[in-house]
Amino acid sequence: MPALAAIQMVGPRIGWAVGAHAIFATSDATHWTKQYASTEEFVGVDFISATTGWSVATRTLLGTADGGRTWRQLGEPRVPLRSIHFATATQGWGIAGGSDPQQIHGWLIPQEGATLVFTYDGGLTWSTLDGPSNPQTVCFSDPAQGWIGTPEGVYIYRNTDLGHNWSKVLQRPDPQPGLPQATLIQCAAPRALWVLFLGGLSGMSHSPYIAYATVDGSTWKAVMKESMSEGQILPGVPAGPDTYPPSFSV
């Protein structure tokens, strides 16, 4: 396999990966085949089942309804999509635009100025939604509950208006204004979320990170941290497995 940008599994054996100008698939978690090739670079992938999924390229959104045997071009907002997350075959959310996007552990993360967007037709058309400033990642466990990661922390949406009203539920414990910071999130039904705060001062073979988890959307637990630069923050939280932030997937 070439260098990959993102991977999505829908079970212990079936999954997709993108990178090196192509989309790859596996049915046994061991052998991978190229399903689609492009002159564009692919930066993200999202599947909700073994048949239905989407892939984000630098200028294009593709979708499949047959497990990747065929892919078709879908719509884009007025600025490029950075990442997407679908809760159903028709309802999905995305982060679009923003400055200085960086590929980080399967996400293309903008630093400032991105917008939250929504589709109700599987990605054919997109609309802008109100939301927290500078969104970086988005995840919906179902159409009635979603989350946004920003440099400042995590916001939750619980309503029936598809993501218009948000409230902060987790403040970043190590804010460093003026330095690039990112918040990666992964959600799972019904109310679980995992958070990885990244960024800040790096050096001496380490890069700061702090991981949190919740199973009910209300009670949070810090589960690990980078021990050098974050050593004085959150005493008692276990050190992570490395001095660089790990990849994670739910």
C-alpha positions in Angstrom: 0.0 0.0 0.0 1.2 3.5 -0.7 1.2 6.3 1.8 -2.4 6.9 3.0 -4.3 10.0 4.0 -7.3 8.3 5.7 -8.9 5.0 6.4 -12.5 3.9 7.2 -13.6 0.4 8.4 -17.2 -0.7 8.6 -16.4 -3.9 10.4 -13.4 -6.1 11.2 -12.8 -7.0 7.6 -14.4 -4.5 5.2 -12.9 -1.0 4.7 -11.6 1.7 2.5 -8.5 3.9 2.4 -7.5 6.9 0.4 -4.2 8.5 -0.6 -1.7 8.6 -3.5 -4.4 9.8 -5.9 -6.6 6.7 -5.4 -9.3 4.9 -3.4 -8.5 1.4 -2.1 -10.8 -1.2 -0.6 -10.4 -4.5 1.4 -12.8 -7.3 2.1 -10.5 -9.2 4.4 -8.5 -6.5 6.2 -5.4 -7.9 4.6 -5.5 -7.5 0.8 -6.2 -4.1 -0.8 -7.3 -3.3 -4.3 -7.5 0.0 -6.1 -11.1 1.0 -6.9 -10.6 4.4 -8.3 -7.7 6.6 -9.5 -7.6 10.4 -10.1 -5.2 13.2 -10.8 -6.5 14.9 -7.6 -5.3 13.9 -4.2 -7.8 12.2 -1.8 -7.8 13.6 1.7 -10.8 11.9 3.4 -13.2 9.0 3.3 -16.5 8.2 5.1 -18.7 5.1 4.9 -21.9 4.4 6.8 -22.3 0.8 5.5 -20.6 -1.8 3.3 -22.3 -0.1 0.3 -22.7 3.6 0.9 -19.8 6.0 1.3 -18.1 9.2 0.2 -14.5 10.3 -0.5 -13.2 13.9 -0.3 -10.6 15.0 -2.9 -8.9 18.4 -3.0 -11.5 19.8 -5.4 -14.1 17.1 -5.7 -16.6 15.0 -3.6 -17.3 11.5 -4.8 -20.0 9.1 -3.7 -20.8 5.4 -4.1 -23.9 3.3 -3.4 -22.4 -0.1 -4.4 -19.4 -0.5 -2.2 -17.1 1.4 -4.4 -17.6 -0.6 -7.7 -18.7 2.7 -9.2 -18.1 6.3 -8.0 -19.9 9.5 -9.1 -19.1 13.1 -8.7 -21.3 15.0 -6.2 -21.7 18.6 -5.3 -19.4 21.0 -3.4 -20.0 24.1 -1.3 -18.7 27.4 -2.6 -15.4 26.6 -0.9 -13.7 23.2 -0.9 -14.7 20.5 1.6 -12.0 19.6 4.1 -13.8 16.7 5.8 -17.3 15.1 6.0 -19.4 12.9 8.3 -22.7 11.3 7.3 -25.3 10.0 9.7 -27.6 8.6 7.0 -27.4 8.0 3.3 -28.9 11.5 2.7 -27.9 13.6 5.8 -24.3 14.7 6.2 -22.2 17.5 7.6 -18.8 18.9 6.5 -16.1 21.4 7.3 -15.4 23.7 4.3 -12.8 26.3 3.5 -10.6 27.8 6.1 -6.9 28.8 6.1 -3.7 26.7 6.0 -5.3 23.2 6.0 -3.0 20.4 7.3 -3.4 16.7 6.9 -3.5 15.2 10.4 -4.4 11.6 11.2 -7.1 11.2 8.5 -8.5 14.8 8.7 -7.7 17.8 6.6 -7.7 20.4 9.4 -8.1 24.2 8.7 -6.7 26.6 11.3 -9.1 29.5 10.9 -12.1 30.7 8.9 -13.8 27.4 8.0 -17.5 27.0 7.9 -20.0 24.2 8.9 -22.0 22.9 5.9 -24.9 20.4 5.6 -26.5 18.2 2.9 -29.9 16.6 2.9 -29.6 14.8 -0.5 -26.5 12.7 -0.1 -24.0 15.3 -1.1 -25.5 16.7 -4.3 -26.1 20.1 -2.7 -24.7 21.8 0.4 -25.9 24.7 2.6 -24.0 26.7 5.2 -25.0 26.3 8.9 -24.5 28.6 11.8 -22.1 27.2 14.4 -19.0 27.8 16.5 -16.2 29.9 15.1 -13.3 28.1 13.3 -14.8 24.6 13.2 -12.1 21.9 12.5 -13.9 18.6 12.8 -17.5 17.4 12.9 -19.2 14.2 13.8 -22.9 13.2 14.1 -23.9 10.0 15.9 -27.4 10.5 14.5 -29.3 13.4 12.8 -30.4 14.7 16.2 -27.0 14.8 18.0 -23.7 16.1 16.7 -20.4 17.5 17.8 -17.9 20.1 16.5 -14.2 20.3 17.4 -12.6 23.8 17.4 -9.2 25.1 18.6 -10.9 26.2 21.8 -12.8 23.0 22.7 -15.8 20.8 21.8 -19.4 21.8 21.2 -22.5 19.6 21.2 -25.7 20.0 19.3 -28.9 18.3 20.6 -32.1 19.3 18.8 -34.1 18.6 15.7 -33.0 21.5 13.5 -30.1 19.7 11.9 -27.3 21.5 13.6 -28.1 25.2 14.1 -27.8 25.4 17.9 -24.6 24.5 19.7 -23.2 24.8 23.2 -19.7 24.2 24.5 -19.3 21.1 26.6 -15.5 20.7 26.9 -13.0 23.5 27.2 -9.5 22.9 25.9 -7.3 22.5 29.1 -4.1 23.9 27.5 -5.0 27.0 25.4 -2.1 28.7 23.7 -3.3 31.7 21.7 -1.2 32.4 18.7 0.0 28.8 18.2 -1.7 26.3 15.9 -3.9 23.9 17.8 -6.4 21.3 16.5 -9.2 19.2 18.0 -9.9 15.8 16.5 -13.2 14.0 17.3 -14.8 10.6 16.8 -18.3 9.8 17.8 -20.4 6.6 18.2 -24.1 6.1 18.9 -25.9 6.9 21.1 -23.9 9.6 23.0 -20.2 8.6 23.1 -17.3 10.8 21.9 -13.5 10.6 21.9 -11.5 13.8 21.6 -7.8 14.4 20.9 -6.5 17.9 21.5 -3.3 18.6 19.5 -0.8 21.4 19.1 1.1 24.0 21.0 4.8 24.3 21.7 6.7 21.3 20.3 10.3 20.2 20.5 12.9 17.8 21.9 11.1 14.9 20.2 7.7 15.5 21.6 4.4 17.1 20.5 1.6 18.0 22.9 -1.7 16.1 23.1 -4.5 15.3 25.5 -7.2 12.7 25.0 -10.7 12.8 26.5 -13.7 10.5 26.3 -17.4 10.5 27.3 -20.0 7.8 27.0 -23.0 10.0 27.8 -22.1 13.4 26.3 -22.0 15.0 29.8 -19.4 13.4 31.9 -15.8 13.6 30.6 -12.7 11.7 31.5 -9.1 12.6 30.5 -7.7 9.3 29.4 -4.1 10.1 28.5 -1.7 12.9 27.8 1.8 13.6 26.4 4.0 13.6 29.5 6.6 16.2 28.7 4.9 19.4 27.7 1.6 18.5 29.3 3.2 17.1 32.5 1.9 19.9 34.8 -1.6 19.9 33.3 -4.2 17.5 34.7 -2.1 15.7 37.3 -2.9 12.0 37.7 -3.8 11.5 34.0 -1.8 8.6 32.6 0.9 9.3 30.0 0.1 8.2 26.5 2.1 5.5 24.6 4.4 8.0 22.8 5.6 11.6 22.9 3.9 12.2 19.6 0.1 12.1 19.2 -1.4 8.7 18.2 -3.9 8.0 15.4 -7.3 6.9 16.6 -10.5 5.6 15.1 -13.9 4.6 16.4 
